[in-house]
Amino acid sequence: MEVAINAILTVVGLIMLCFGGNWLVSGGVAIARKFRISNLVIGMTIVAYGTSTPELAASVAAVGEHSAIILGNIVGSNIANIGMVIGVAATLVPVAVSKSSLRKEIPIMLGVSLLLIMLSIDGEISSYDGILLLAGLGIFGYYTYKDVMKQRAENKEEVQEDSPKNLYLKSAGLIGIGIVLLYVGAILTVDNAVILAKEFGLSEKIIGLTVIAIGTSLPELITSVVAIRKGHTDIGVGNIIGSNIYNILMIMGVGAAFGGVMVGVDVYVDYVIMIVFSASLLVALKSGIISRTVGICLGVGYIAYLVITFFK
């Protein structure tokens, strides 16, 4: 009976993460559009930050005693974002992508992933490493800010003065509710997933790589699929690229700064898979489109990864 209750509470937590992430994104996007920011930048900033908040909340909830979940959650989420989210989205509708994503943002995502691997070589991502990652987040934030200011200057004629007067109030309300749901949902998800892991003899790392990683990637999945189905492909893909960058710089930065995260030898297999999935996205984007075939391959590859993770 206790196992059933824990399972139900885990599902409830994941649902709260999903709704919280989406409401946070809805409020953020409404405000971002008012400030004349492009779809790609919206996807990489407001949307990416919003959909990464579940990972942040889950990782902060796991700081200390359950720090193994943090690394598993981050690496697993980055793999899920490409294998599951891009895989499902491209399978439904071929995804056309801006060349600017190929030229700048995807290489940044790959570079940040390699930085995480380098910081793990000594067997620990220390508090100092966490501070370094947060410094990287500040640099990336400044780079994005400069990009936004440039776009605002170029799109002055597109400003909308007839926006509803209650836009900010409504958006702020959505953001506030989203944050509360994310916080409560993260606590429910982590605490009950850990209990289930122990009941079934699974390590916290595996739970982080699978159950929590998939659960906290649901906002990315839903947001990207909806955006792509509506024709806003730059928001959908920008969301994934931005989320993967924030997962490492912000979430690992915060998690490690609070007390360090131990790195086991077996995680390097997951690191390699994360790099391979990211690189495959880079190759696919050379043609300017992620086809259904590529989407199916990503999805099948992710399912194979899950099976191997559970049985290795």
C-alpha positions as CSV (number, residue, x, y, z in Angstrom):
1,M,0.0,0.0,0.0
2,E,2.8,2.4,0.9
3,V,4.5,1.8,-2.5
4,A,1.2,2.6,-4.3
5,I,0.9,5.8,-2.4
6,N,4.5,6.8,-3.2
7,A,3.9,6.0,-6.8
8,I,0.7,8.2,-6.9
9,L,2.5,11.0,-5.1
10,T,5.3,10.8,-7.6
11,V,2.8,11.1,-10.5
12,V,1.1,14.0,-8.8
13,G,4.4,15.7,-8.4
14,L,5.3,15.2,-12.1
15,I,1.9,16.5,-13.1
16,M,2.4,19.6,-11.0
17,L,5.9,20.1,-12.6
18,C,4.3,19.8,-16.0
19,F,1.5,22.4,-15.4
20,G,3.8,24.7,-13.4
21,G,6.4,24.8,-16.1
22,N,3.8,25.5,-18.8
23,W,2.1,28.3,-16.8
24,L,5.5,29.8,-16.1
25,V,6.3,29.7,-19.8
26,S,2.9,31.2,-20.8
27,G,3.4,34.2,-18.6
28,G,7.0,34.7,-19.6
29,V,6.3,34.4,-23.3
30,A,3.5,37.0,-23.1
31,I,5.8,39.5,-21.5
32,A,8.7,38.7,-23.9
33,R,6.6,39.3,-27.0
34,K,5.6,42.7,-25.6
35,F,9.4,43.6,-25.6
36,R,9.8,42.5,-29.3
37,I,12.1,39.6,-28.9
38,S,12.5,37.0,-31.7
39,N,11.0,33.5,-31.4
40,L,14.5,31.9,-31.2
41,V,15.6,34.2,-28.4
42,I,12.2,33.7,-26.6
43,G,12.7,29.9,-26.9
44,M,16.3,30.1,-25.6
45,T,15.6,32.4,-22.7
46,I,12.1,32.8,-21.2
47,V,10.8,29.4,-22.5
48,A,14.0,27.5,-21.8
49,Y,14.4,29.0,-18.4
50,G,10.8,28.2,-17.5
51,T,10.9,24.6,-18.7
52,S,14.3,24.1,-17.0
53,T,12.8,25.3,-13.6
54,P,11.5,21.8,-12.8
55,E,15.0,20.4,-13.1
56,L,16.3,23.2,-10.9
57,A,13.6,22.7,-8.3
58,A,14.1,18.9,-8.3
59,S,17.9,19.2,-8.1
60,V,17.7,21.8,-5.2
61,A,15.4,19.4,-3.4
62,A,18.0,16.7,-3.8
63,V,20.9,18.7,-2.6
64,G,22.9,17.0,0.2
65,E,21.8,13.5,1.0
66,H,20.5,12.7,-2.5
67,S,23.1,14.6,-4.6
68,A,23.5,11.6,-6.9
69,I,20.1,12.5,-8.3
70,I,21.3,15.9,-9.4
71,L,23.9,14.7,-11.9
72,G,21.6,11.9,-13.1
73,N,18.7,14.4,-13.5
74,I,20.8,16.9,-15.5
75,V,22.5,14.4,-17.9
76,G,19.3,12.4,-18.2
77,S,17.3,15.5,-19.0
78,N,19.7,16.7,-21.6
79,I,19.5,13.3,-23.3
80,A,15.7,13.2,-23.0
81,N,15.4,16.8,-24.4
82,I,17.0,15.7,-27.7
83,G,16.1,12.0,-27.9
84,M,12.5,12.2,-26.5
85,V,11.4,15.9,-27.2
86,I,13.1,16.6,-30.5
87,G,12.5,12.9,-31.5
88,V,8.7,13.1,-30.9
89,A,8.3,16.6,-32.3
90,A,10.2,15.8,-35.6
91,T,8.3,12.5,-35.9
92,L,5.0,14.4,-35.9
93,V,6.2,17.3,-38.1
94,P,9.5,17.8,-39.9
95,V,11.2,20.7,-38.1
96,A,12.7,23.6,-40.1
97,V,15.4,25.4,-38.1
98,S,17.1,28.8,-38.4
99,K,20.7,28.7,-39.6
100,S,21.7,30.9,-36.6
101,S,21.0,28.0,-34.3
102,L,23.6,26.0,-36.1
103,R,26.2,28.8,-36.2
104,K,26.2,29.8,-32.6
105,E,23.8,28.2,-30.0
106,I,24.4,24.5,-30.7
107,P,28.2,24.8,-30.5
108,I,27.7,26.6,-27.2
109,M,25.5,23.7,-26.0
110,L,28.2,21.2,-27.0
111,G,31.0,23.4,-25.4
112,V,29.1,23.6,-22.1
113,S,28.6,19.8,-22.1
114,L,32.3,19.2,-22.6
115,L,33.1,21.7,-19.8
116,L,30.9,19.5,-17.5
117,I,32.9,16.5,-18.4
118,M,36.2,18.3,-17.8
119,L,35.1,19.4,-14.3
120,S,34.2,15.7,-13.5
121,I,37.6,14.3,-14.2
122,D,38.7,14.5,-10.5
123,G,35.6,12.5,-9.4
124,E,33.7,15.5,-8.0
125,I,32.0,18.7,-9.2
126,S,33.1,20.8,-6.3
127,S,31.6,24.0,-4.9
128,Y,34.3,25.9,-6.7
129,D,33.3,24.2,-10.0
130,G,29.7,25.2,-9.2
131,I,30.8,28.8,-8.9
132,L,32.6,28.5,-12.2
133,L,29.5,27.2,-13.9
134,L,27.4,30.0,-12.5
135,A,30.0,32.5,-13.8
136,G,29.5,30.8,-17.2
137,L,25.8,31.3,-16.8
138,G,26.4,35.1,-16.2
139,I,28.5,35.3,-19.4
140,F,25.9,33.4,-21.4
141,G,23.2,35.7,-19.9
142,Y,25.2,38.8,-21.0
143,Y,25.6,37.4,-24.5
144,T,21.9,36.8,-24.7
145,Y,21.1,40.3,-23.3
146,K,23.2,41.9,-26.0
147,D,21.4,39.8,-28.6
148,V,18.0,40.9,-27.3
149,M,19.0,44.6,-27.2
150,K,20.2,44.3,-30.8
151,Q,16.9,42.8,-31.9
152,R,14.9,45.4,-30.0
153,A,16.7,48.1,-31.9
154,E,16.1,46.4,-35.2
155,N,12.4,45.8,-34.6
156,K,11.2,49.2,-33.2
157,E,8.4,49.3,-35.8
158,E,6.9,46.1,-34.5
159,V,6.1,47.4,-31.0
160,Q,2.4,46.9,-30.1
161,E,0.9,49.8,-28.1
162,D,-2.6,48.3,-28.0
163,S,-1.7,45.3,-25.7
164,P,-4.3,44.6,-23.0
165,K,-3.6,46.7,-19.9
166,N,-3.9,43.6,-17.7
167,L,-1.2,41.8,-19.7
168,Y,1.5,42.2,-17.0
169,L,-0.9,41.3,-14.1
170,K,-2.2,38.2,-15.8
171,S,1.3,37.1,-16.8
172,A,2.7,37.7,-13.4
173,G,-0.1,35.6,-11.9
174,L,0.7,32.7,-14.3
175,I,4.4,33.0,-13.4
176,G,3.7,33.0,-9.6
177,I,1.3,30.0,-9.8
178,G,3.8,28.2,-11.9
179,I,6.7,28.7,-9.5
180,V,4.6,27.4,-6.5
181,L,3.5,24.3,-8.5
182,L,7.1,23.7,-9.5
183,Y,8.4,23.9,-6.0
184,V,5.8,21.6,-4.4
185,G,5.9,19.2,-7.4
186,A,9.7,18.9,-7.1
187,I,9.6,18.0,-3.5
188,L,6.9,15.4,-4.1
189,T,8.7,13.9,-7.1
190,V,12.2,13.7,-5.5
191,D,11.1,12.4,-2.1
192,N,8.8,9.7,-3.4
193,A,11.0,8.7,-6.3
194,V,13.8,8.0,-3.9
195,I,11.6,5.8,-1.8
196,L,10.5,3.9,-4.9
197,A,14.1,3.5,-6.0
198,K,15.0,1.9,-2.7
199,E,11.9,-0.4,-2.8
200,F,12.8,-1.8,-6.2
201,G,16.6,-1.9,-5.6
202,L,17.4,0.8,-8.1
203,S,20.2,3.3,-7.6
204,E,19.4,7.0,-7.2
205,K,21.5,7.7,-10.3
206,I,19.2,5.5,-12.4
207,I,16.1,7.1,-11.0
208,G,17.6,10.5,-11.8
209,L,18.6,9.5,-15.3
210,T,15.1,8.0,-16.1
211,V,12.0,8.8,-14.0
212,I,12.9,12.2,-12.8
213,A,14.7,13.2,-16.0
214,I,11.7,12.2,-18.1
215,G,9.3,13.8,-15.7
216,T,11.1,17.2,-15.5
217,S,11.5,17.1,-19.3
218,L,7.7,17.0,-19.8
219,P,7.4,20.8,-19.9
220,E,10.0,20.9,-22.7
221,L,8.2,18.1,-24.6
222,I,4.7,19.7,-24.4
223,T,6.0,23.3,-25.0
224,S,8.2,22.3,-28.0
225,V,5.5,20.0,-29.6
226,V,2.8,22.7,-29.3
227,A,5.2,25.4,-30.6
228,I,6.3,23.3,-33.6
229,R,2.8,22.2,-34.4
230,K,1.8,25.9,-34.5
231,G,4.7,26.7,-36.9
232,H,6.9,28.3,-34.3
233,T,9.8,25.9,-34.9
234,D,12.4,28.4,-33.6
235,I,10.7,28.5,-30.2
236,G,10.6,24.7,-30.1
237,V,14.2,24.0,-31.0
238,G,15.5,27.1,-29.1
239,N,13.7,25.8,-26.0
240,I,15.7,22.5,-26.2
241,I,19.1,24.2,-26.9
242,G,18.6,26.8,-24.1
243,S,17.3,24.2,-21.6
244,N,20.4,22.0,-22.1
245,I,22.7,25.0,-21.6
246,Y,20.8,26.1,-18.5
247,N,20.7,22.6,-17.1
248,I,24.5,22.5,-16.9
249,L,25.4,26.1,-16.1
250,M,22.5,27.0,-13.8
251,I,21.2,23.8,-12.3
252,M,24.5,22.0,-11.9
253,G,26.1,25.3,-10.9
254,V,23.5,25.8,-8.1
255,G,23.6,22.1,-7.0
256,A,27.4,21.9,-6.8
257,A,27.7,25.3,-5.2
258,F,25.6,24.1,-2.3
259,G,28.0,21.3,-1.4
260,G,29.5,19.5,-4.4
261,V,28.4,16.5,-6.4
262,M,30.3,13.2,-6.5
263,V,30.9,11.7,-9.9
264,G,31.0,8.0,-10.4
265,V,33.0,6.3,-13.1
266,D,29.9,4.8,-14.7
267,V,28.4,8.3,-15.5
268,Y,31.0,8.7,-18.3
269,V,28.9,6.3,-20.4
270,D,26.0,8.7,-20.0
271,Y,28.3,11.7,-20.8
272,V,29.3,10.1,-24.1
273,I,25.6,9.4,-25.0
274,M,24.7,13.0,-24.2
275,I,27.5,14.3,-26.5
276,V,26.5,11.9,-29.3
277,F,22.8,13.0,-29.1
278,S,23.9,16.7,-29.2
279,A,26.3,16.1,-32.1
280,S,23.6,14.2,-34.0
281,L,21.4,17.3,-33.7
282,L,24.2,19.4,-35.1
283,V,24.6,17.1,-38.1
284,A,20.9,17.0,-38.7
285,L,20.6,20.8,-38.7
286,K,23.2,21.2,-41.5
287,S,20.3,20.7,-44.0
288,G,18.2,23.3,-42.1
289,I,15.5,20.7,-41.3
290,I,15.1,17.8,-38.8
291,S,13.2,15.2,-40.8
292,R,10.8,12.5,-39.6
293,T,13.5,9.9,-40.3
294,V,15.9,11.7,-38.0
295,G,13.1,12.1,-35.4
296,I,12.3,8.4,-35.4
297,C,16.0,7.6,-35.1
298,L,16.4,9.9,-32.1
299,G,13.3,8.4,-30.5
300,V,14.4,4.8,-31.0
301,G,17.9,5.7,-29.8
302,Y,16.4,7.2,-26.6
303,I,14.3,4.1,-25.9
304,A,17.3,1.9,-26.4
305,Y,19.2,4.1,-24.0
306,L,16.5,3.7,-21.3
307,V,16.5,-0.1,-21.7
308,I,20.3,-0.3,-21.4
309,T,20.2,2.0,-18.4
310,F,17.7,-0.1,-16.5
311,F,19.5,-3.4,-17.2
312,K,23.2,-2.5,-17.2
